């Protein structure tokens, strides 16, 4: 079940909110949320509920062992066991088939054997990458601070299965939400801000991301050699914007839902397309994932403490895993490696641009900012096709784009570009990827509040109307 679906909006969410706020006791509220979360997961994937329950039980038991320093066995052993069990679960469902493909490729390349591994399709449980990483954060946090151990299995179950961030994040750290599970305050203001954030996210997902996806998917079905290069560039830009609005919209809805239930979930996106460097981009893009890898992998590997060569190796290792986290396919691995390389070479590249504008005045400073921003964003945007296409089609796409065909006799209606909705929401996607309204300094009074409420109501009606009239509602991060 998607947040941007009719059953969720008109049935699941209202009933859950009603039951939640009818109960005056926080412990019972948490139980209601736990059962609602398991029901939410079972709605689309009932056969994988036992996998979720297994994850909760294993992490609960392992956490108790890690958090008890009185055992004669070192706590590090229990941590290793817990991490291994979580990763084995993830590897089995997500990476076993991919590993078989790699081994078969090596066997064919080096003629090692006549026999190859039989690769069978394993259905991927929804959100397993997200709740596995949350479980790992729990075990590691308890190892670092045993006082954080959770002795109530229902509370740990709520942390792992909490439906607002269950299938698409943000990845919530245990130490960030532990106290909120045990004690949190509800207020009308927080609830109202939750509704506002949910509507904004819904509009981003339904109105912008879905419209861009419809056009991009339509053009990608056509042989790339039949499409003028200018439209392939348009597809690349639209595809990047679609991924951003798809995922950031879903994150906004998750944060908004959390507020409705009294939780304060941290931000996951911070206008990444205003970044002026690759490093800044990854501080603004999918913040919960990049910070997770920084704290639990990059820093333990040594970070930047062991010299520039080791730092570069650590960055490549981390971003290879970032790519693998997104999907068990070669295109995702290459996506991670490319971003790692961009981070490594980004420092000398931007230093070269700074030297180019060594004698700075007001004019050259503005020009330097524009050059750096355009260069960085162009490089970042063109990595996003690895989200949309497999490796073979990615190379074909970029090959035809570089050839820069101008006069290809393909009518615009075949390219789905006669739809005025596309141009309207494409322009909106570009405009709202920059936080320009923050500089307006709009005063908070009765008139402005009324206008904001009217705009939010209009966005909700338009989004809901689009959902009822259009069955096209993909979600690109569902696979993760």
Secondary structure by P-SEA (a helix, b strand, c coil): cccccccccccaaaaaaaaaaacccaaaaaaaaaaaaaaaaacccccaaaaaaaaaaaaaaaaaaaacccccccaaaaaaaaaaaaaaaaaaaccaaaaaaaaaaaaaaccccccccbbbbbbbccaaaaaaaaaaaaaaaaaaccccccccaaaaaaaaccccccccccccccccccccccbbbbcaaaaaaaaaaaaaaaaaccccaaaaaaaaaaaaacccccccaaaaaaaaaaaaaaaaaaaaaaaaaaaaaaaaaccccccccccccccccaaaaaaccaaaaaaaaaaccccccccccccaaaaaaaaaaaaaaaaaaacccaaaaaaaaaaaaaaaaaaaaaaaaaaaaccccaaaaaaaaaaaaaaaaaaaaaacccccccaaaaaaaaaaaaaccccccccccccccccaaaaaaaaaaaaacccccccccccccaaaaaaaaaaaaaaaaaaaaaaacccccccccccc
